[in-house]
């Protein structure tokens, strides 16, 4: 049974000289122009541009270097001197490139010309933009509307995203799945059900007022390193931090602030977590219920002896429903069951619970370690239960904080990229653009992939992303992807999704956010939404990597004009010439969220679009915040069985989503490879394996499909018994497309049932 870790294995603290060396290595690999320094100095600042690597906010009071290691890597990668020109294809076929690693594809550099796949030579060839648009439009017109999917990653700004959603709806469907389907859709669905908001409730100022942070399945050291600055400040003022995570993430253990000369010169580390509990994969429901049990037991004692209540009874009575049923279950659940399902000792949970009780203002932080489970929405509901017990939602210094991993993934949903028709103000669209929007729900990513496998989906337009690599059932997806009539991918660099072309396939290269976007009215700005629901503007200053690149918005307009019938209300050329006109449309469509949009988009820190739950206005069916009574104490869809492990897919600190920058995972002590299987020494011994042995993982999902990943080197690592780890996206091949959260259909990538074959 696990307890709080005391001496977590570590290859050094987050931040510090390790971060500096890693950034320097990126400079050497990419050889960007000297202008990259000026670009980094503008990153995440007023009048600058929003980083593409995550959705952490632009602070009003920014640091001299307001970027993190991953943000610097993303910018250096965008501004690399390497170019992937049409001549590249003189020496390489598509089939050959399938044997390349993700890192090798990344190193080919920026795409420079629009490309069309030529089946006769098995190569991509240069194509004129006008010809590409004309052919794409002709094919889209010939296909049934329901067979076409308009996918987007979280990269494109709000302006392009709004027009992309409009394109899909005028075309005739709501097939607008997005990258959040694979990560935080559980948040959108789960939070909406219990607090009436699909996004987190805190704002920046809350970070400075909280006296405790409870982390669940989130890794700021690799995925949102700028979060470490407010956490360090919180520790200095005496705040407590408690972490629940199967994996020891160094950013939540200790941190050396690269912004501090004293820290850098002395190597002074700030201890981040006061308690670090290595919950077993899928065990968060039991762990959180244990925390709630500590609170309820303390409140029962206080009520019995007439002392001050521990639970915020006034808040519960006025603002919540379901409290009595939930607390009855809490009282009835014994500690042995909680210990078994969480993998934690009662003592460890009690220590964490006492910290929660002792804090007046608590922020609950979580990431994909909570959302990517078969019962991910139940995980989210349980965290909300914990916060509701003491009124920690809707007041200063307290609230729910899901941390988004892509720069505008939340904002794209806000402006209409959504497959659920009820989320869209269709009446406004009809009024503004004089057409009848489709009313049937579109497809999620899971349903789109299953549609591809069944041959029902005939075309994919992909606004960014690397979908083939990002989804479960990769091998099946590769075959299905290549059977389409049309594939269009808007990209800055080559990725694996380009290597399985359909009957027609186009790669349309786009500008990076750091580059000048010049249109008819002059250089344009774009905007994005961060994890705290603030909207910020970005202005690119760098010379584009090629004169043949188009902005994402220009590409959307090109496809729309070639595909849709003429409509005087659809002023594509005017919108392309001046993005402020698109922002006016967004404001007209969503007037509450985007009031005075153009006037406010560059104010320091961005402008807040508001959140009803932040103000204790609950837009749930019950008109109150809802306590969730869990139907089970784990987040799994399978039972324990001999030889069955729970596989957690994870990222290294040298990658962003499916983009691999290098082979250094210094926080885990892994260098030069990604082909590893991380296991506790106890599991290695019990399984009869030895460290350094090469093994194969095999899916144990139980649907009769053989899924395997071989060539993995057994590597001892600090993990709970029964929980093992391997890298994403390589390990996606082991996950079944039907293994997903019940409510949101988010793939359950944080507890995949597998067996080990020696």
N, C-alpha and C positions, 0 to 999 in steps of 0.2 A: 504494500500500500504506500502510495507516494505521500510525501510531506513537502513542506516548503523547501525549495532548494537553498542551500547555504553557500556552496562554492560551485556555481554553474560553470561547465566547461566553456572556455572562451579563448578566442584568438586575439583578444584585445577589445577595448571599448569601442562603441560606435563613435563616429566623428574622428577627431584627432588626425594624426599624421597618416593613418591608414587611409582615411578618406582623401587626403591631399594626394597621396601616392597613386591612388586608384584613378583620380581625375587626370593626373599627369600621364598615366599610362594611356588613357583615352586620347590625349593630345598626340602622343607618339603614334598610335594606330591610325588616327584619322587625319592628321596634319591639316587642321582647319586653318583658315586665313587668320592673320593677326586681329582682324575685326571681331573675332569671337570673344575676345576679352571685353570689348565695349558692350557686346551683346549680353554677356553674363552680368555686367554691372547694371544693365537696364532690366534684368529679369525680375519679375514679380514686384515691380515698383510702379508708382503712378507715372503715366506717360510712357511706360515701357511695354513689356508684353508678358502675358501669362504663360508660365512654364507648361510644357505639354506632358510632363511626366506624372503629375498627379493633380488632385483638385484641392490641395491645401490653399488656404486664403492668402491674398495679398494683405499684409498687415498695414495699418495706418502708420505706425511707428516702426519702420523697417530697419533692418541691419544694413551695414555697408555692402555685405555680400548676402543678398537675400535669395540664395539658391542653395540647394543641397547637392550631395554627391550625385544622386540620380538625375536631378535636374540639370546639372552641368553636363553629365554624360549625354542626356537627350539632346541638348543644344549643340554640343560638340559633334554629335552624330549627324544632326541636321546640316551643320555647316562644314562637313567633311570636304576635303578637296578631291576625294575619289568620285569618279563619274562612271555610271553604267550607261554607255551610249549604245546606239544600234549596232555599232561594230562589235560589241561584246558577243553578239549572237553569231558572228562569223566563226567563232571558235568553240561554241557550246550549243548543244541541243537541250531541249527541255527535259528529255528523258535522262540525259547525263546529269543534269543539275539535281535530279531527285536524290542522288547519292550524296549531295553536299549537306553539310551541317548548317543549322540556322545561322550560326556565327559567320560562316563563309559567305552566305548570301548577303548578310548585312554588310560585309566588307567590300562588296562590289561597288558600293557608293550610291550616289543620288541618280535616280532615273532622269533622263534628259529629254526624251521624245515620246509622244504617244506611240503605242505598239499594238500590232495585230498578230494573232497567232496564225502561222502558216503551217497547216497540217502536212503539206507535201515535204517540207524540209525539217519539220519538227523544231521550228525556231520562231521567235517573235521577230517581226519586221516592222520598220517604220511605217506609219500611216499618217496622213494629214488629219488634223483635228476635224475638219468639215466632213471628210469621208467617214471618219469614225462615228461622229454624231449621226450622220445620215443612215449608216448601216444599223446602228443601235436602235434608232427610232423606227426604222422599217421592221426590224425583228420584233420589237415590243408591240407594235401595232398588230402583228400577225398572231400573237400569242393570246391565249385566254387570260383574262385579268387575274384570276385567282392563282395562276401558275407562276406569277412573277413576284419576287421578293426584293424589297428595298431595305437592305441592311446598312447599319452605320456603326462605326466604332465611336469612341468618345472624343475624337480629335477635332472634328469640324466645329467651327464656331456657331453661335446661336443663329446668325444670319443665314448661313448656308443650310443649317439644319432645318430652319423654318421652311425655306423654299423646297428642300428635299421632301419634307413631309407633305407639302402642298402638291408637289409633282406626283407623289404616289396616290394621293386622294383624287386629284383630277384625273389621273390615269384610270382609277377605279377600284382601288383596294386599300385596306388598312394593314397590309403586310409590311409592317415597319418594326421588325425586331431590332434590338440594339445590344451593344456589348453588356449593358446592365443585366440582360437576360442570363448572363453567365456568371455574374458576381453579386450585384446588389439588388436584383429584382425582388429577392426575399425581403429586403428592407422596404421597398416600395409597397409590396403587398402586406407584409406583416405589420409594419408600423401603421399603415392606413387603417387596418382593422382595429387596432387597439387604442390609437390616439388620434386617428383621423388625419394624419399627415404622412405622406409617403417619404419624407426626408427627416433628417435630424433636427433637433429643436434648439440647439445652442447657437450663440453668436460669439464673436472673438472675445468680447469683454468677459464672458463667462469663464474663460480659461484663467483669467487673472483673479477671479473671485472664488473659484472652487477650492475646497480644502481637502478633497479626496478625488482620485480618479480610479475607476475600476475598469481594467482592460480585459477584453475577451477576444481571443483569436485575431489580434491585430499586431502588426509588426512595423512600428515607425522607423526602426533603424534602417530598413531596406525600402519600405514602401512610402513613407512620408517623413523623411528625416527632419524636415523643418519643424515638425511637431516637438522634437526634442528640446528646442529652445524654451517654449512655454513650460514644458515639463521640468526643465532644470530650474527655471524661475519659481515654479510651484514648490519644488523641494526646498529652495532657499528660504521661502516664507513659512515652511513647516508643513506643507500639504503632504498627505500620505498617498502612496500609489500601490495598488494591488493588481497583480496580473494573473490571469488564468490562460494557459496556453500549453498544449502538449510539447511544443518545441521551445527550447531556450532561445529567445530572440535577443541578441546582444543590446539592441537599442533600448530595451526595457530592463536591462541589467545595469549598465553603466555607460556614461557618455563623457567624452572630452569635447568641449565646445570649440570648434575651429575658429569662431569669431573672437575668442578670448585669448589674447597674447599670453596671459598668465597661465591659463590652462594648457596651452600648446607648449610653452617653455618648461613648465613643471611636470606636465603629464597628469595633472590633477584630474581625477575622475569623479563625476557626480554619480552616486548610487541612485538609480531611478526607482526600482521597485522595492518597497518595504517587505512585501510578501510576494513570492513568485510560486504559484501552484501549478504543477504540471498535470493538469487534468487529462484523462485519456481521451483520445479522439472520439467525439460523439457524446462525451459525458457532461457537457455544460449544463444541460437541463437539471441534472441531479445536483451539480455543484451550486447552481444558483438557488435551487430549492433549499439546499442546505444553508446558504446565506440567509434566505428568508426565514428558515426555521429558527436560526439564532435570533433574528429580530422578533419573531412572534413569541418565542419563549421569553425573551426579555420583557416584552410588552405584557405578556400574561402575568409575570411576576410583579411588574409595576402596577398593573390594574388591581391585583390581589392585595397589595399592601398600601394602596392609595397614593403612591408616588407618581411623579410625572410620567405620562405615557411615552413610550418609545415610538410607537406608530403615530403618524400624523392623522389623528382621528377626524379632525375638522375637515381636512382636505379629502380624506376618504369619503366622508358622508356627502360632501358637496359635489365632488368631481368624479367619483368612480362608481363602477358597478361590478359585481362579481366577487367582491371582497370576501364575503362569508364562505362561499363555496371554496375559494382558493385556500383560505387559511385553515379550513377544515381539513383539506388534503395535507397541508403542511404539518398540522398537528398529528395526523394519522400516519404519516410516513416515518418509518423508523430509521435511525442512523445507519444501521447495518446495510439497508438497501441503498441509502445515499452513498455510502462509502464504496459499495460494490459497483455502482453504475458510474460514479465520478472517477474512481481510482484514487481518491484522496482520503486522508484520515479526517476523522471528526475534529481532532485538535487543530489541524491546519485550516479547515473551513471556519471553525470558531474564531480563530485569531483574525481571519479576514473579516468575519462578520462583526467582530468588536470594533474594527476600524470603521466599518460602514456606520455602525451605531454612533460612534464618537464623532463623526463628521456632520457638519450642518449643511454643507452644500456639496453634492456628489455629482460628478459627470461619469456616465457609463459610456465607454468607448468600445467599439467593436469593428471587426473587419470580416473578411471572407471565412475566417475560422469559425464564425458563427452562422454565416448565411449559406455556405455551400454544404448543406446536409439534407438528408431526406426529410428531416423535421426542422429545417432551418427557420421557418416562420415561428415555430414553437420556441426555438432558441431566443428569437427576438422578443417574442411575447413574454418570456420568462425574465429577460433583462428589464423590460418595462415593469413587470410585477415588482421587482426589487426596488426600482426607482420610485414607483408609486407609493410603496409602503411608508416612506418618510417624506412624501411630497416633493421628490427631487425631479420634477418636470414642471416647467412653466414658471420658474423663478430664477433670480440672479445666481450665477455660479453653479447651476445644476441643469441636468438635462441629458438627453440621449444624443450620442455623437457617432454615427456611422461614418467611417473614413473612406471616401471614394478613391479609387486607384487610377482613374483616368481623368484628364483635365476638364472635360466638359460633358462627361457621361450623365451627370445629373441635369445639366442645363438642356441637353437635347430632349430629354423627356418633358421638361417644362414648356418647350416651344412646339410640341406636337409630335415628336417621333415616339409613337406608342401604338401598339397593336390593338389596344382596347378602345373601342369607339366611344364608350361612355366618358373617357377621360378628355375628350376633345370637344371644344365648343363648336360643334358642327354648324349651328345656326349662324354663328359669326362668319365662318368660312363661306357659307352660302350667300350671306349678305354682301361680303366683301368681294367675292369673285364670281358670283352668278353661275354656280353649278350646284349639282346635288351630290353632296359628299356621300361616300358609301357608309352604310350603317352596320354592316356585319363586322364582327371582330376579325382582325387579321391573325397572322401566325406568330407564335413565339419562336425562338431559336430551336428549341427542342422539336416542335412540330414541323418547322421548316426542314430540319435535318431528316426527320422521319419521312417528310414529303419527298425530299430528294431521293432517299433510299427506295421509296415506293414508285419513283418515276413521275410523281404528280407535279413537282416543281420543275419548271423548264428554264427559268432564267433567274440569275442573281445579279443585282446591281449592288456593289459594296462600296460605300463611302468610307474608305479607309479600312484598316483591320487586316487580319490574317486568319480568317474564319476557319479554314481547313485545319489549321494547326491548333486553334483555340478550343475546338469543341470535343466532346467525348467521341468514342468509337472512330478514331482517326482513320484507320485503314478502310473501314466501310465508307466513311465520308469521302475519302479520296476517290474511290471508284464512283460513288454517286455524283460527286461534284463534276467529274469529267464527262458525265452523260448529258449535261444540260445543252440546250440549244444556244444559250448566250450567257457569258460571264463577263462582267465589267467590273474592274477593281480600280479605284482611285488610290494611288500610292505615292510615297516618296522614294521607296527602295523596294528591291526584290524581296519576296518572301515565299514561303512554301505554297501558299494558295495560288500563286501564278503558275505553278508547275503541273497543274492538272487541268489543262484548258478543255473547254467544251467544244461543240461544233463551231461556235464563234467565241473568241476570247479577246478582250482588249485590256491593256494596262494603260491607264490615263494618269500621267505624272502630275503632281500638284506642288504648289508652293508650300514651304514650311511657314509656321507662324512668325518666325523671326525675319522673314524675307519681305521685301517691298511688294505690296499688292496694288499695282497701278491700274486704274480703270479710267473711264471717260472723264469723270469729274476730278481725277487726281488720285493720289495714294489713299487707300482705304484702311479703315480700322475694323477689327472684329471684336466680338465680346464672348465671354464664357461665364459660367456659373460655378462657384466653388462648393465645397461640401457644407458650408455654412449658409448657403442660399444667398450669397452676395454676387452681384453682376459686376464684372470688371472689363474694361476695354484693353485691347492690345494693338500696338502699332509695330509693324515690321520695318526694319531699317536696312537689312542686308540685301545686297544685290542677289537676285535669284540665281540658283545653280545653273539654270539654262533659260534662254530666251523663249523656249518652247513650252515652258510650264504654264499651267493655268491655275487659278485659285480654285478651291473646292466649290465656291459659289458659282464661278464661271462654268465649271464642268456641269453642275446641276442645271444651270440655265441652258447650256448647249444641248443636253439630253432632253430637257423639257420642250424646247422649241422644235426639236426634230421628231418628237413623239406625239405631242398633244395638238388637238385641233385649235384653230385660232379663236381667241376670246379676248375682246378689248379690255376686259378687267385683269387679264394676265399680262402685265407689262414687264416681261422678262428683260428686255434690253434696258429699260429705265432702271430697274432694280440692280442690274449688273453694273451700270454706270455709276451708281451712287448707293452704297450700302445703307446709308442713313434712311433711305426710303423703305428698306426692308425692316429696319428697326421701328419705323412708324407703323408698319403693318403689324408687327409683333405687339406693339403697344395697343393697337386697336383690337387685336384678338384677345389679348390678356391685359386689360387696362389696370386691374388691381395690382398685378405683379410688376408691371413695367411703366408705371407713371413717369412722365418726363424722362424717358429712356435716353434719348440722345444727349440731353443736358447733363445727365448724372453719370454716364458710363465711365468717366475718367476721374471721378472723385476719389480721393485716397481711401483705400480699403474697399472700394466698390460700393454699390448701393444695395441695401437689403430689400429683397422682394417680399419679405414677410413670411410668417408661419403662424397659423392659428393656434397650434398646440403650444407654441412658445408663449402665447398669451392666455393659455388655459381655456381656449375655445376648442371644443372637441367635435370634429366633423365626422364622428362615427355614426353608425346606425342608431346607437343608444344615446347619442348626444352627450356621452360621458367617456372618460378613459376607462378601458375595459381590463379587468384582471382576467388572465388566462389560466384556466385549470388544466394542467398538462394531462394528456391521455397516456403518457409513458414517460419514463425517467431517462431515456436516452434519445438521441436524435437520429437513430438508425432505422433502416428498413430490413435489417437482417439480424439473426441471432448469433451469439458466440458459438463457436464450434472448434473442435480440435484442429490445429494447423491453420486456422483462418486468422488473418491479420487485418488490421484497419490501416489502410495506406493513406497518408496525408501527402498530397502533392504540394510542393513548395517552390519558391523562387530563390535564386541566389541574389546577392547584393550586386551582381554584375549583369543584371538583366532588367528589362521593363516589359511586363506582360510577355508576349512571345518573342520580343526582340532580345537577342543575346549579344551583349557587348564584349564578353570575354569569358574566361574560364577560371576566374578567381572568386571563390566564396570564402573570403577571409574570416567571416564570423563563425563559420563551421569548420575552418581548417582544411578546406578542400581546394586543391589547386590543380589546374591542367586537365580537368575532366568534369563531365556531368553524369557519367555513367556509374552512379553509385546507388547502393541501397543502404539507407541509414537504419540501424537497429540498436536496441539496448544490448549490452553485453549479456544480460540474462537471457534475452530472446535468442541471441546467437548460440549460446550454450544449449538451451533447451531444444532448439531446432536441429542440433547436431551439426552446425555450420562452423566455419572458422573465418576470422577476419582476413580479408583479401581474397576469399573464395569468390568465383564468378558464378552467379545464379540467374535464374529466370523468374520473373513474377508472372502469375497466371490469374486472370479474373476468376472470382468465385461468386459471381452475381447470380448464377443459377438459371440462366435462360438458355443454356445449351450452346451458346456462342463461344468459340475459342478466342480469347484475347490474351496476348502475351507480350512481354517486354524482356528481352534477354540481354546478356552482356553486362549485367550490373555487378559491381564489386561490393561485397559485404563490408560495411564500414561501421565500426562501433561508434555510437553516438548517444548522447543523453536524451533518451525518450522513455515514455512510460511503457511498461510491459504490454505487449499486444499492439502497440502503435509503431508503425514503421514509416519511413519517409523516402520520397524520390522526387526528382525535379519535374516541374511543369515547364513546357508543354509536353515533354517527351512521354511522361507517364499517362497522358490523356488517352493513349491507346488502350489502357486497361479499364477505363470507365465506360459503362453502358449508357447509351443515350436515354434509356428509361430509368436510370438511377438519378433521381432529381428530387428537389423539394416538392412536397405534395401541392402546396398552394401556388408557388411562383414558377415551378418547373426549372429553377436554377439547378444546374448540374451539381450533384453531391460529390464534390472532388476532395473533400477533407476527411472522408472515411470510406474509402473504396474497399470492398471485400476482396481480398486476394489470398493466394497461397504461394509458397516459395518452392520452386523446383531446383534442386541442386544440379 
